[in-house]
Amino acid sequence: MSTNRFDRNVVVLGGVGVGKSSAIMRFVKGEYSENYLPTVSNYYNKKLCVGDKEYNLAITDTTGQDESSLLDSTYVGSMDVYVVAFSVTFRKSFEIAKIIRDKILDMTGIDSVGIVLVGTKTDLKDERQVTKKEAEELALKYGCPYVETSAREGINIEELFVKSVYVANKSRGGSGEHVEGGDATDKSMCFIM
């Protein structure tokens, strides 16, 4: 049986220090480091099998954004899916995630793009400032998936990128077939993990 192969472009955006690079490194290399090194911009490729299809994910790891920084136009338009990350331990990063989503919409000039909202650092339960319910409600409002992850513990990292493939397929006008691990609806790309 031959495998269908597809390329998907994924960009990971979010505030400074929210764990974007840690999630990517856990997915791409299976590694986690406690050391924080600010990212300029890095690019990774990783193959991911979803059902009988093989996807080559071209993942862009971006510099952390704040509420006043401009998104680099190279991240907008050529991407199939935008992963917008915030740390559940830092409320301001949740607010920055909202601003980033709005900037993506402004720069693309369309009302709906493929976005996955991700809450990171869920292993730090005692430091939590953003509830799962708040994040789920925001994802529902935006019509996008929400995934909670822990790069340190490897929780939901692969699932994040499986959801990204699903959303990328929908944003490309594909069938958006259901992939394991989520409850997709016909009316939106939103499902909660």
N, C-alpha and C positions, 0 to 999 in steps of 0.2 A: 504494500500500500504506500503510495507516495504521500509525502507531507506537503501541505500547502505552506508557502513561506511569504511573510509580509513584513514590510518595514514600517515602524511607527516612531515618530519623533515625540519625545517627552521632555518637558522642561519642568524643573522643580524650583519653585519660587517661595519666598517667605522671609521673615525678619531675620536679623542677625542672631546667630546662635541658637536657632530653633531645632537644629538637628537634621537639616537637609542632607548634608554630606554624610553624616553617620548612617542615615537610612539608605542612601545610595550605596555606600561602601558595604554595608551589611548585605544588600541585595546582589551587588556585582561580584564582590570578593568573599562574602561570608565572614567579614571581619568587623570588629568594633574597636575603637580606640577612645580612651577617656580624655586624650589630649585634644584641646580645641585649637584648630588652625583655621583662621578666616580664609574663605574661598574667594579666589578672583573669578574664575570660571573654569570648569573642567568638563570634559566630555568623555562619556563611557558608552560602550556597546555591550549588550547582554542579550543572549537568546533566551526566549521564554516560550515554552509549549503550553498552549491552552487548547484543550480538546485535541483535534487532529491537525491543528494549525501551529506552525512555528513562526514566532515573531522575532525580528531583530529590533530590539529597542535601542534607539540612539538617545541617550539620556544626557541632558545638559544640566549641570549643577551650577547654580548661579551665586553671585555675590548676594549677601543678605541685603534686603531692602528695608527702608524705614518709610514713615508716612510721607516724607517729602522727596524721596529719591524717585527718579524717573526710571521706568522699565526700559531696558535696551530693546530697540526696535527689532534686533535680530531674533529675539525670543518670541516675537509676535508675528503671526501670519504663517510661518513655516512649520508651526507645531501642530501635532494632532491632538495633544492633550496637555493641559496645564495642571500640574500638581501644586496646589497652594497649601503650604505648611505653616503651622503655628505650634508652639509648645503649650501643652495644657497647664504647664507650671508658670506661664508668663502671660497674664491677661492682655498686656499691650500688644503682644505678637498676634493675638486673636483679632484685635482691632486692625492691625496692619494687614492681616490676611484679607479682611473686607475691602480695604483700600486697594490692595493688589488686584483683587478680582474686578473691582470697578475700573481700574486702569487698563486691565486686559480688554474689557468690553469697549472702553473708549478708544483704545488703539486699534482694535480690530474693526470697529465701526459696526458691529453686529450685536444683536440682543442676546445671543446664546452661543457659547463656545464650550468645548469639552473641558470641563474642570473636575478635578477630584480634590476634595478638601481633606486634609490629613492633620490629625492631632498627634503630636509626637511626645515622647518622654512619659508615657503612661505608667511606666514602672515607678515613677516618683510620686506615689499616691499621696503622701503626706504634704506634698508641695503643690498639689493641684489647685489651680485658680479658675479654670474653665471647666464647667461640668459637661459631661457627655450629652446631657439633654440640650444644653445651649448650642453645642456644636451641631447636633442632629437637627435642631430647629433651623439653624442657619443653612445647613445643606438642603433641607427640604425647601426653604425659601428660594434658594438658588437653583434647585432642580438638579443637584449633583450628588454623587456618592460621598459619604464621609467614612473614613477609616481611622481607627486609633491604633497607633504603633508604639513599639519600644525597640529602638535599634540595639540598645544594650542587651536586651533579652531575646531579640529576634522575633518579637511578636508582631504578626500581621504584615511583615515586610513584603513577602512575596505576594500576599493578597492585595497589597497596595498597588503593585504593578500589574497584577491580573485585572483589577478594576480599571487601571489606566488603559489597558488594552481594550477593554469593553467600551469605555468612553471614547477612545480614539476611533474605534470602529463605528460607533454611532455618529461621531462628528464628521466622519468621512461619508456619511450617508449610507452606511452599511446596514445590515439587518439588525445589528446590535444583539446578536444571539446571546442568550443567557449563558453566563459562565458560572462555574461553581463558586459557592460562598456568598452569594448575594440574592436579594429578593428584588428583581427588576420589575418595573411596571411598564406597560405599553406607552403610557403618556409621558414618561420622563426617563432620564438616565439616573434617577436617584434610588439608591438602596443603601442601607445602613449596616455596618459591621460592628 
